[in-house]
Amino acid sequence: MRNYMILGLIPLLMLGACSRSNLVRIRATLSGMEQGKAEQQVAEDRATSGATLSADRAKTDGMGLHLVAKGIMLGGSTLTTTFAGTTSTGSTTLIQEKSTLKTSFTEAGFVIGEDFTWGFGVGMASGGTMETELTYGSSYGANAGTETLQADKVSGTSSFFMLGHHGSNFETVFGLRWNSIKVHYKDWDPSLTNTLVQAQTLEASPSTNLHTTQAVIGIGFVF
């Protein structure tokens, strides 16, 4: 919903084209903030099973590179997100999950202003990988141990805004970005589902949804 609202603002930015910068800028940014949770991990919280899922906050770090010319911004960002969760009944640990997600976004936007600039952009996921390590507790008997899942498909959207200050041939940039990412696991077969479901009646999910927010800082080279 947030990305659709931002897309709706694009016509307003186009009306402000007269104030767009004629300078060429190359911006390199870093982003990071421990905020957001996995909405759905592999072992879902099922009330009927008596099990609970305790999910850690997702931590995301990333970098971006954007070219701004005639007020139009094109570029991309790469993000690395790590998150974990533990499914348990009482004091007994059933499953521990640890995931590392790498996502690439192709992005476009607008920049308005000259010495002081304001801009925003949106993006689409153009690729990514994720590994999820599952560690089964002793309650699984012969199935206890570690299993690693690989992502089959990574999709999602991003949106961001940036404020910049131009001094000499450099500028400082800061802002915020939001990411919505969905991951689907490959090789999702009955053997994995059985491992999760047998004995504990846990429901297994073949996908994970993430919504994260990061602060953005960076520098730009102005020509």
C-alpha positions as CSV (number, residue, x, y, z in Angstrom):
1,M,0.0,0.0,0.0
2,R,2.8,2.4,0.9
3,N,4.5,1.9,-2.5
4,Y,1.3,2.6,-4.4
5,M,0.8,5.8,-2.4
6,I,4.3,6.9,-3.3
7,L,3.8,6.0,-7.0
8,G,0.7,8.3,-6.9
9,L,2.9,11.2,-6.0
10,I,5.0,11.0,-9.2
11,P,2.7,13.3,-11.2
12,L,3.2,15.9,-8.5
13,L,6.9,15.7,-8.8
14,M,6.7,16.0,-12.6
15,L,4.8,19.3,-12.1
16,G,7.8,20.5,-10.2
17,A,10.1,19.8,-13.1
18,C,11.0,23.5,-13.3
19,S,12.9,23.2,-10.0
20,R,14.7,20.0,-11.0
21,S,18.5,20.1,-10.8
22,N,20.5,20.4,-14.0
23,L,23.6,19.0,-12.3
24,V,24.8,15.5,-12.7
25,R,25.2,13.6,-9.4
26,I,26.6,10.2,-8.5
27,R,25.4,9.1,-5.0
28,A,26.8,6.3,-3.0
29,T,24.8,5.3,0.1
30,L,24.8,3.0,3.1
31,S,21.7,1.8,4.9
32,G,21.2,-0.1,8.1
33,M,18.8,-0.4,11.0
34,E,17.6,-3.2,13.3
35,Q,13.9,-3.0,12.6
36,G,11.2,-5.3,11.2
37,K,10.3,-8.9,11.7
38,A,9.6,-11.9,9.5
39,E,5.9,-12.1,9.3
40,Q,6.0,-15.8,8.6
41,Q,8.9,-18.2,9.3
42,V,9.2,-21.8,8.2
43,A,7.5,-23.1,11.4
44,E,4.4,-21.1,11.9
45,D,2.9,-20.4,15.3
46,R,0.0,-22.8,15.7
47,A,-2.3,-22.5,18.7
48,T,-3.6,-26.0,18.2
49,S,-0.2,-27.4,18.7
50,G,0.6,-25.6,21.9
51,A,3.8,-24.3,20.3
52,T,4.9,-20.7,20.2
53,L,7.2,-18.9,17.8
54,S,9.7,-16.3,19.3
55,A,11.1,-14.3,16.4
56,D,14.1,-12.0,16.7
57,R,14.1,-8.6,15.0
58,A,15.5,-8.6,11.5
59,K,18.7,-6.8,11.0
60,T,19.4,-5.3,7.5
61,D,22.5,-3.6,6.1
62,G,23.0,-2.5,2.5
63,M,24.5,-0.1,0.0
64,G,23.2,1.7,-3.0
65,L,24.5,3.6,-6.1
66,H,22.4,6.1,-8.0
67,L,23.0,8.4,-10.9
68,V,21.0,11.7,-11.0
69,A,20.7,13.7,-14.3
70,K,18.1,16.3,-15.2
71,G,16.3,15.5,-12.0
72,I,15.9,11.8,-12.9
73,M,17.5,9.2,-10.6
74,L,18.4,5.7,-11.7
75,G,20.4,3.0,-9.9
76,G,20.1,0.1,-7.5
77,S,20.6,-1.2,-4.0
78,T,21.7,-4.4,-2.4
79,L,20.5,-5.5,1.0
80,T,21.6,-8.2,3.4
81,T,19.0,-9.2,6.0
82,T,19.5,-11.7,8.9
83,F,16.8,-12.9,11.2
84,A,16.1,-15.9,13.5
85,G,13.4,-17.5,15.4
86,T,12.8,-20.3,17.9
87,T,9.7,-22.5,18.1
88,S,9.1,-24.1,21.5
89,T,6.6,-25.7,23.8
90,G,7.2,-24.5,27.3
91,S,10.9,-24.8,28.0
92,T,11.4,-27.4,25.2
93,T,13.0,-26.1,22.0
94,L,11.5,-27.7,18.9
95,I,13.1,-25.8,16.0
96,Q,15.6,-23.0,15.7
97,E,15.7,-21.0,12.5
98,K,18.5,-18.8,11.2
99,S,18.2,-17.0,7.8
100,T,20.4,-14.8,5.7
101,L,18.7,-13.0,2.8
102,K,20.4,-11.0,0.1
103,T,18.3,-8.9,-2.2
104,S,19.1,-6.7,-5.2
105,F,16.7,-3.8,-6.2
106,T,16.6,-1.9,-9.5
107,E,15.3,1.6,-8.6
108,A,14.2,4.9,-10.2
109,G,13.0,8.3,-8.9
110,F,13.1,12.1,-9.0
111,V,15.2,14.7,-7.4
112,I,14.1,18.4,-7.0
113,G,16.3,21.3,-5.9
114,E,19.8,22.6,-6.5
115,D,21.9,23.3,-3.3
116,F,19.3,21.6,-1.1
117,T,17.6,18.6,-2.8
118,W,14.6,16.4,-2.0
119,G,13.9,13.2,-3.8
120,F,12.2,9.9,-3.7
121,G,12.2,6.6,-5.6
122,V,10.7,3.2,-5.9
123,G,12.2,-0.1,-6.9
124,M,11.6,-3.7,-7.8
125,A,13.6,-6.7,-6.6
126,S,15.8,-7.9,-9.5
127,G,17.3,-10.9,-7.8
128,G,18.3,-12.4,-4.5
129,T,19.2,-15.5,-2.5
130,M,18.4,-16.8,0.9
131,E,19.5,-19.7,3.1
132,T,17.6,-20.9,6.1
133,E,19.2,-23.2,8.6
134,L,16.8,-25.3,10.6
135,T,18.0,-27.1,13.8
136,Y,15.6,-29.7,15.1
137,G,15.5,-30.4,18.8
138,S,15.9,-33.8,20.5
139,S,12.1,-34.2,20.6
140,Y,12.3,-35.1,16.9
141,G,14.2,-38.3,17.7
142,A,15.9,-39.7,14.6
143,N,15.0,-36.4,12.7
144,A,17.0,-34.3,15.2
145,G,19.8,-32.4,13.5
146,T,20.3,-29.6,11.0
147,E,18.7,-28.9,7.6
148,T,19.4,-26.1,5.2
149,L,16.8,-24.6,2.8
150,Q,17.5,-22.6,-0.3
151,A,15.3,-19.8,-1.7
152,D,13.8,-20.5,-5.1
153,K,12.3,-17.1,-5.8
154,V,12.9,-13.6,-4.2
155,S,10.5,-10.8,-5.1
156,G,9.5,-7.5,-3.6
157,T,9.4,-3.7,-3.7
158,S,11.3,-0.8,-2.2
159,S,10.6,2.9,-1.7
160,F,12.8,5.6,-0.3
161,F,13.3,9.3,0.1
162,M,16.5,11.3,0.3
163,L,17.5,14.8,1.4
164,G,20.8,16.2,0.1
165,H,23.0,19.3,0.7
166,H,25.3,20.4,-2.1
167,G,28.6,22.1,-1.2
168,S,31.4,22.5,-3.7
169,N,31.7,19.3,-5.7
170,F,30.3,17.1,-3.0
171,E,27.0,16.6,-1.3
172,T,25.8,14.8,1.8
173,V,22.7,12.6,1.6
174,F,20.4,11.1,4.2
175,G,17.0,9.6,4.3
176,L,14.9,6.5,4.9
177,R,13.9,3.4,2.9
178,W,11.3,0.7,3.2
179,N,11.4,-2.8,1.8
180,S,8.8,-5.5,1.3
181,I,10.3,-8.8,0.4
182,K,8.8,-12.3,-0.2
183,V,10.8,-15.4,-0.4
184,H,9.7,-18.9,-1.7
185,Y,11.8,-21.9,-0.9
186,K,12.7,-24.4,-3.5
187,D,12.6,-28.2,-3.1
188,W,9.5,-27.9,-0.9
189,D,8.6,-31.5,-0.7
190,P,6.6,-33.8,1.7
191,S,9.8,-35.0,3.5
192,L,10.5,-31.5,4.9
193,T,6.8,-31.0,5.8
194,N,6.8,-34.4,7.5
195,T,9.8,-33.5,9.6
196,L,8.1,-30.4,10.8
197,V,4.6,-31.8,11.3
198,Q,5.3,-35.3,12.7
199,A,5.0,-35.6,16.5
200,Q,4.4,-31.8,17.0
201,T,1.6,-31.1,14.5
202,L,3.4,-27.9,13.4
203,E,2.3,-26.4,10.1
204,A,5.1,-25.7,7.6
205,S,5.1,-22.7,5.4
206,P,6.9,-22.6,2.0
207,S,7.4,-18.8,2.0
208,T,8.6,-16.0,4.2
209,N,7.5,-12.3,4.1
210,L,9.7,-9.4,5.4
211,H,9.0,-5.7,5.9
212,T,12.0,-3.7,7.0
213,T,13.0,0.0,7.4
214,Q,16.5,1.4,7.2
215,A,18.1,4.8,7.7
216,V,20.2,5.9,4.7
217,I,23.3,8.1,4.7
218,G,25.8,8.8,1.9
219,I,27.8,11.1,-0.2
220,G,27.4,12.4,-3.7
221,F,29.8,13.7,-6.4
222,V,28.4,16.7,-8.3
223,F,29.4,17.6,-11.8
